[in-house]
């Protein structure tokens, strides 16, 4: 395999990895918002109605602070 072919193969592999790490956002069965993908590291997507997502997003700073304050008590394994 030539050096150019090796580089192309490596680029393709890295692009595939990027897709695996990406969150997916879409519609759930009932017109709700579904967030999932391998980036979450869990089997099932998180599905909430739009108003609930907005409430969660509005409190992002508080959620981050809670996680930071309690990181020793939380599970970090996937």
N, CA, C and O atoms as CSV, one atom per row, in Angstrom:
chain,resi,resn,atom,element,x,y,z
A,1,UNK,N,N,0.855,-1.178,0.000
A,1,UNK,CA,C,0.000,0.000,0.000
A,1,UNK,C,C,0.897,1.236,0.000
A,1,UNK,O,O,1.841,1.333,0.784
A,2,UNK,N,N,0.586,2.180,-0.894
A,2,UNK,CA,C,1.400,3.387,-0.982
A,2,UNK,C,C,1.124,4.310,0.201
A,2,UNK,O,O,0.146,4.145,0.929
A,3,UNK,N,N,1.999,5.269,0.368
A,3,UNK,CA,C,1.851,6.208,1.474
A,3,UNK,C,C,0.552,7.018,1.340
A,3,UNK,O,O,-0.116,7.295,2.336
A,4,UNK,N,N,0.209,7.387,0.124
A,4,UNK,CA,C,-1.025,8.140,-0.123
A,4,UNK,C,C,-2.243,7.297,0.253
A,4,UNK,O,O,-3.178,7.798,0.876
A,5,UNK,N,N,-2.233,6.037,-0.119
A,5,UNK,CA,C,-3.349,5.139,0.224
A,5,UNK,C,C,-3.460,4.960,1.731
A,5,UNK,O,O,-4.563,4.928,2.277
A,6,UNK,N,N,-2.324,4.846,2.400
A,6,UNK,CA,C,-2.323,4.721,3.856
A,6,UNK,C,C,-2.923,5.958,4.509
A,6,UNK,O,O,-3.712,5.851,5.447
A,7,UNK,N,N,-2.546,7.138,4.007
A,7,UNK,CA,C,-3.085,8.377,4.552
A,7,UNK,C,C,-4.586,8.481,4.309
A,7,UNK,O,O,-5.327,8.921,5.189
A,8,UNK,N,N,-5.036,8.085,3.132
A,8,UNK,CA,C,-6.471,8.102,2.841
A,8,UNK,C,C,-7.229,7.148,3.766
A,8,UNK,O,O,-8.318,7.471,4.241
A,9,UNK,N,N,-6.655,5.991,4.014
A,9,UNK,CA,C,-7.289,5.029,4.915
A,9,UNK,C,C,-7.359,5.588,6.332
A,9,UNK,O,O,-8.369,5.421,7.017
A,10,UNK,N,N,-6.303,6.245,6.770
A,10,UNK,CA,C,-6.289,6.847,8.108
A,10,UNK,C,C,-7.321,7.973,8.219
A,10,UNK,O,O,-8.004,8.093,9.236
A,11,UNK,N,N,-7.432,8.791,7.182
A,11,UNK,CA,C,-8.439,9.861,7.170
A,11,UNK,C,C,-9.836,9.265,7.268
A,11,UNK,O,O,-10.664,9.765,8.029
A,12,UNK,N,N,-10.111,8.216,6.519
A,12,UNK,CA,C,-11.425,7.567,6.558
A,12,UNK,C,C,-11.703,7.001,7.947
A,12,UNK,O,O,-12.822,7.109,8.449
A,13,UNK,N,N,-10.700,6.404,8.564
A,13,UNK,CA,C,-10.864,5.851,9.909
A,13,UNK,C,C,-11.183,6.956,10.907
A,13,UNK,O,O,-12.075,6.798,11.741
A,14,UNK,N,N,-10.464,8.070,10.831
A,14,UNK,CA,C,-10.687,9.184,11.752
A,14,UNK,C,C,-12.057,9.825,11.541
A,14,UNK,O,O,-12.707,10.223,12.508
A,15,UNK,N,N,-12.501,9.931,10.298
A,15,UNK,CA,C,-13.841,10.466,10.030
A,15,UNK,C,C,-14.907,9.556,10.628
A,15,UNK,O,O,-15.905,10.040,11.162
A,16,UNK,N,N,-14.708,8.258,10.544
A,16,UNK,CA,C,-15.637,7.311,11.143
A,16,UNK,C,C,-15.680,7.459,12.650
A,16,UNK,O,O,-16.749,7.372,13.255
A,17,UNK,N,N,-14.539,7.679,13.254
A,17,UNK,CA,C,-14.463,7.893,14.707
A,17,UNK,C,C,-15.208,9.153,15.102
A,17,UNK,O,O,-15.895,9.170,16.123
A,18,UNK,N,N,-15.084,10.205,14.313
A,18,UNK,CA,C,-15.782,11.458,14.593
A,18,UNK,C,C,-17.280,11.223,14.628
A,18,UNK,O,O,-17.967,11.743,15.508
A,19,UNK,N,N,-17.795,10.452,13.690
A,19,UNK,CA,C,-19.221,10.176,13.636
A,19,UNK,C,C,-19.668,9.421,14.879
A,19,UNK,O,O,-20.759,9.668,15.393
A,20,UNK,N,N,-18.839,8.504,15.370
A,20,UNK,CA,C,-19.178,7.738,16.567
A,20,UNK,C,C,-19.280,8.631,17.798
A,20,UNK,O,O,-20.083,8.362,18.691
A,21,UNK,N,N,-18.481,9.683,17.853
A,21,UNK,CA,C,-18.436,10.555,19.019
A,21,UNK,C,C,-19.477,11.670,18.963
A,21,UNK,O,O,-19.561,12.489,19.878
A,22,UNK,N,N,-20.258,11.703,17.908
A,22,UNK,CA,C,-21.213,12.786,17.703
A,22,UNK,C,C,-22.561,12.472,18.343
A,22,UNK,O,O,-23.039,11.339,18.282
A,23,UNK,N,N,-23.161,13.475,18.951
A,23,UNK,CA,C,-24.524,13.338,19.450
A,23,UNK,C,C,-25.482,13.384,18.268
A,23,UNK,O,O,-25.249,14.094,17.290
A,24,UNK,N,N,-26.545,12.629,18.371
A,24,UNK,CA,C,-27.588,12.705,17.357
A,24,UNK,C,C,-28.814,13.355,17.988
A,24,UNK,O,O,-29.159,13.076,19.137
A,25,UNK,N,N,-29.453,14.210,17.233
A,25,UNK,CA,C,-30.639,14.904,17.703
A,25,UNK,C,C,-31.733,14.684,16.675
A,25,UNK,O,O,-31.517,14.878,15.479
A,26,UNK,N,N,-32.904,14.281,17.140
A,26,UNK,CA,C,-33.989,14.021,16.208
A,26,UNK,C,C,-35.338,14.033,16.903
A,26,UNK,O,O,-35.467,14.430,18.061
A,27,UNK,N,N,-36.338,13.585,16.157
A,27,UNK,CA,C,-37.699,13.523,16.680
A,27,UNK,C,C,-37.957,12.171,17.320
A,27,UNK,O,O,-37.557,11.135,16.789
A,28,UNK,N,N,-38.625,12.188,18.461
A,28,UNK,CA,C,-39.093,10.972,19.084
A,28,UNK,C,C,-40.429,10.568,18.487
A,28,UNK,O,O,-40.924,11.230,17.575
A,29,UNK,N,N,-41.016,9.498,18.985
A,29,UNK,CA,C,-42.273,8.965,18.463
A,29,UNK,C,C,-43.452,9.908,18.637
A,29,UNK,O,O,-44.391,9.874,17.842
A,30,UNK,N,N,-43.418,10.738,19.650
A,30,UNK,CA,C,-44.589,11.559,19.988
A,30,UNK,C,C,-44.334,13.044,19.770
A,30,UNK,O,O,-44.919,13.881,20.457
A,31,UNK,N,N,-43.469,13.376,18.821
A,31,UNK,CA,C,-43.181,14.774,18.552
A,31,UNK,C,C,-42.267,15.409,19.573
A,31,UNK,O,O,-42.207,16.634,19.682
A,32,UNK,N,N,-41.555,14.586,20.320
A,32,UNK,CA,C,-40.620,15.105,21.306
A,32,UNK,C,C,-39.210,15.123,20.722
A,32,UNK,O,O,-39.007,14.748,19.567
A,33,UNK,N,N,-38.249,15.555,21.510
A,33,UNK,CA,C,-36.865,15.668,21.055
A,33,UNK,C,C,-36.055,14.528,21.657
A,33,UNK,O,O,-36.082,14.289,22.864
A,34,UNK,N,N,-35.333,13.833,20.785
A,34,UNK,CA,C,-34.539,12.668,21.191
A,34,UNK,C,C,-33.063,12.988,20.962
A,34,UNK,O,O,-32.669,13.389,19.867
A,35,UNK,N,N,-32.255,12.807,22.003
A,35,UNK,CA,C,-30.807,13.017,21.915
A,35,UNK,C,C,-30.133,11.702,22.267
A,35,UNK,O,O,-30.426,11.098,23.298
A,36,UNK,N,N,-29.230,11.266,21.405
A,36,UNK,CA,C,-28.560,10.000,21.646
A,36,UNK,C,C,-27.221,9.957,20.939
A,36,UNK,O,O,-26.603,10.989,20.677
A,37,UNK,N,N,-26.788,8.754,20.637
A,37,UNK,CA,C,-25.508,8.561,19.968
A,37,UNK,C,C,-24.479,7.980,20.911
A,37,UNK,O,O,-24.647,7.987,22.130
A,38,UNK,N,N,-23.417,7.483,20.323
A,38,UNK,CA,C,-22.369,6.851,21.122
A,38,UNK,C,C,-21.660,7.839,22.038
A,38,UNK,O,O,-21.040,7.443,23.024
A,39,UNK,N,N,-21.750,9.114,21.715
A,39,UNK,CA,C,-21.105,10.119,22.559
A,39,UNK,C,C,-21.688,10.128,23.968
A,39,UNK,O,O,-21.000,10.482,24.925
A,40,UNK,N,N,-22.946,9.741,24.094
A,40,UNK,CA,C,-23.558,9.688,25.421
A,40,UNK,C,C,-23.075,8.489,26.221
A,40,UNK,O,O,-23.105,8.511,27.452
A,41,UNK,N,N,-22.637,7.458,25.543
A,41,UNK,CA,C,-22.134,6.283,26.240
A,41,UNK,C,C,-23.221,5.487,26.928
A,41,UNK,O,O,-22.950,4.786,27.903
A,42,UNK,N,N,-24.420,5.580,26.449
A,42,UNK,CA,C,-25.500,4.783,27.020
A,42,UNK,C,C,-26.310,4.168,25.889
A,42,UNK,O,O,-26.247,4.597,24.737
A,43,UNK,N,N,-27.057,3.169,26.255
A,43,UNK,CA,C,-27.754,2.371,25.262
A,43,UNK,C,C,-28.952,3.078,24.636
A,43,UNK,O,O,-29.185,2.964,23.433
A,44,UNK,N,N,-29.703,3.803,25.444
A,44,UNK,CA,C,-30.937,4.421,24.966
A,44,UNK,C,C,-30.808,5.935,24.933
A,44,UNK,O,O,-30.110,6.516,25.763
A,45,UNK,N,N,-31.475,6.581,23.980
A,45,UNK,CA,C,-31.428,8.039,23.925
A,45,UNK,C,C,-32.239,8.668,25.052
A,45,UNK,O,O,-33.073,8.019,25.683
A,46,UNK,N,N,-31.973,9.932,25.282
A,46,UNK,CA,C,-32.745,10.709,26.247
A,46,UNK,C,C,-33.826,11.433,25.452
A,46,UNK,O,O,-33.522,12.150,24.498
A,47,UNK,N,N,-35.089,11.248,25.841
A,47,UNK,CA,C,-36.206,11.830,25.104
A,47,UNK,C,C,-37.054,12.674,26.038
A,47,UNK,O,O,-37.560,12.186,27.048
A,48,UNK,N,N,-37.201,13.933,25.695
A,48,UNK,CA,C,-38.032,14.866,26.461
A,48,UNK,C,C,-38.824,15.727,25.483
A,48,UNK,O,O,-38.436,15.886,24.326
A,49,UNK,N,N,-39.930,16.276,25.956
A,49,UNK,CA,C,-40.663,17.243,25.152
A,49,UNK,C,C,-39.892,18.556,25.141
A,49,UNK,O,O,-39.118,18.831,26.059
A,50,UNK,N,N,-40.098,19.362,24.116
A,50,UNK,CA,C,-39.342,20.594,23.921
A,50,UNK,C,C,-39.323,21.496,25.160
A,50,UNK,O,O,-38.254,21.985,25.524
A,51,UNK,N,N,-40.464,21.735,25.821
A,51,UNK,CA,C,-40.409,22.610,27.009
A,51,UNK,C,C,-39.498,22.053,28.113
A,51,UNK,O,O,-38.841,22.814,28.823
A,52,UNK,N,N,-39.464,20.743,28.249
A,52,UNK,CA,C,-38.595,20.138,29.271
A,52,UNK,C,C,-37.129,20.330,28.904
A,52,UNK,O,O,-36.313,20.634,29.775
A,53,UNK,N,N,-36.776,20.156,27.623
A,53,UNK,CA,C,-35.396,20.393,27.193
A,53,UNK,C,C,-34.991,21.836,27.477
A,53,UNK,O,O,-33.881,22.093,27.943
A,54,UNK,N,N,-35.890,22.775,27.197
A,54,UNK,CA,C,-35.564,24.183,27.426
A,54,UNK,C,C,-35.325,24.460,28.903
A,54,UNK,O,O,-34.439,25.239,29.253
A,55,UNK,N,N,-36.108,23.828,29.772
A,55,UNK,CA,C,-35.893,23.989,31.218
A,55,UNK,C,C,-34.545,23.415,31.640
A,55,UNK,O,O,-33.830,24.019,32.439
A,56,UNK,N,N,-34.197,22.237,31.096
A,56,UNK,CA,C,-32.900,21.629,31.408
A,56,UNK,C,C,-31.771,22.531,30.915
A,56,UNK,O,O,-30.812,22.787,31.642
A,57,UNK,N,N,-31.889,23.009,29.679
A,57,UNK,CA,C,-30.836,23.862,29.116
A,57,UNK,C,C,-30.704,25.181,29.873
A,57,UNK,O,O,-29.601,25.707,30.023
A,58,UNK,N,N,-31.827,25.710,30.346
A,58,UNK,CA,C,-31.787,26.948,31.134
A,58,UNK,C,C,-31.013,26.776,32.437
A,58,UNK,O,O,-30.478,27.742,32.980
A,59,UNK,N,N,-30.955,25.549,32.931
A,59,UNK,CA,C,-30.257,25.294,34.196
A,59,UNK,C,C,-28.922,24.576,33.993
A,59,UNK,O,O,-28.426,23.914,34.904
A,60,UNK,N,N,-28.354,24.704,32.822
A,60,UNK,CA,C,-27.095,24.017,32.513
A,60,UNK,C,C,-25.992,24.376,33.502
A,60,UNK,O,O,-25.236,23.505,33.935
A,61,UNK,N,N,-25.897,25.652,33.859
A,61,UNK,CA,C,-24.846,26.070,34.802
A,61,UNK,C,C,-25.019,25.406,36.164
A,61,UNK,O,O,-24.044,24.975,36.779
A,62,UNK,N,N,-26.272,25.325,36.635
A,62,UNK,CA,C,-26.539,24.692,37.926
A,62,UNK,C,C,-26.248,23.195,37.877
A,62,UNK,O,O,-25.743,22.622,38.842
A,63,UNK,N,N,-26.566,22.572,36.758
A,63,UNK,CA,C,-26.290,21.134,36.608
A,63,UNK,C,C,-24.782,20.891,36.613
A,63,UNK,O,O,-24.295,19.971,37.270
A,64,UNK,N,N,-24.056,21.718,35.881
A,64,UNK,CA,C,-22.586,21.590,35.863
A,64,UNK,C,C,-22.002,21.782,37.267
A,64,UNK,O,O,-21.101,21.051,37.678
A,65,UNK,N,N,-22.519,22.765,37.988
A,65,UNK,CA,C,-22.025,23.028,39.342
A,65,UNK,C,C,-22.328,21.850,40.270
A,65,UNK,O,O,-21.484,21.461,41.078
A,66,UNK,N,N,-23.531,21.283,40.155
A,66,UNK,CA,C,-23.895,20.121,40.955
A,66,UNK,C,C,-22.930,18.965,40.678
A,66,UNK,O,O,-22.455,18.307,41.604
A,67,UNK,N,N,-22.651,18.728,39.413
A,67,UNK,CA,C,-21.726,17.644,39.050
A,67,UNK,C,C,-20.345,17.919,39.622
A,67,UNK,O,O,-19.710,17.021,40.173
A,68,UNK,N,N,-19.877,19.154,39.493
A,68,UNK,CA,C,-18.562,19.509,40.024
A,68,UNK,C,C,-18.514,19.348,41.541
A,68,UNK,O,O,-17.542,18.823,42.083
A,69,UNK,N,N,-19.567,19.804,42.224
A,69,UNK,CA,C,-19.611,19.725,43.683
A,69,UNK,C,C,-19.716,18.284,44.191
A,69,UNK,O,O,-19.305,17.996,45.315
A,70,UNK,N,N,-20.245,17.405,43.397
A,70,UNK,CA,C,-20.499,16.031,43.842
A,70,UNK,C,C,-19.747,14.981,43.035
A,70,UNK,O,O,-20.126,13.810,43.035
A,71,UNK,N,N,-18.688,15.391,42.350
A,71,UNK,CA,C,-17.991,14.467,41.443
A,71,UNK,C,C,-17.451,13.221,42.147
A,71,UNK,O,O,-17.333,12.169,41.519
A,72,UNK,N,N,-17.127,13.316,43.418
A,72,UNK,CA,C,-16.616,12.149,44.135
A,72,UNK,C,C,-17.704,11.116,44.426
A,72,UNK,O,O,-17.406,9.944,44.652
A,73,UNK,N,N,-18.946,11.546,44.419
A,73,UNK,CA,C,-20.054,10.641,44.712
A,73,UNK,C,C,-20.733,10.105,43.450
A,73,UNK,O,O,-21.606,9.241,43.530
A,74,UNK,N,N,-20.336,10.614,42.299
A,74,UNK,CA,C,-20.971,10.209,41.043
A,74,UNK,C,C,-20.163,9.115,40.347
A,74,UNK,O,O,-18.949,9.011,40.523
A,75,UNK,N,N,-20.853,8.312,39.566
A,75,UNK,CA,C,-20.199,7.263,38.789
A,75,UNK,C,C,-19.719,7.843,37.479
A,75,UNK,O,O,-20.471,8.530,36.788
A,76,UNK,N,N,-18.471,7.571,37.132
A,76,UNK,CA,C,-17.880,8.120,35.908
A,76,UNK,C,C,-17.635,7.051,34.856
A,76,UNK,O,O,-17.130,7.355,33.775
A,77,UNK,N,N,-17.976,5.832,35.145
A,77,UNK,CA,C,-17.792,4.748,34.173
A,77,UNK,C,C,-18.888,4.781,33.145
A,77,UNK,O,O,-20.003,5.227,33.416
A,78,UNK,N,N,-18.572,4.317,31.988
A,78,UNK,CA,C,-19.588,4.190,30.925
A,78,UNK,C,C,-19.893,2.756,30.703
A,78,UNK,O,O,-20.719,2.425,29.853
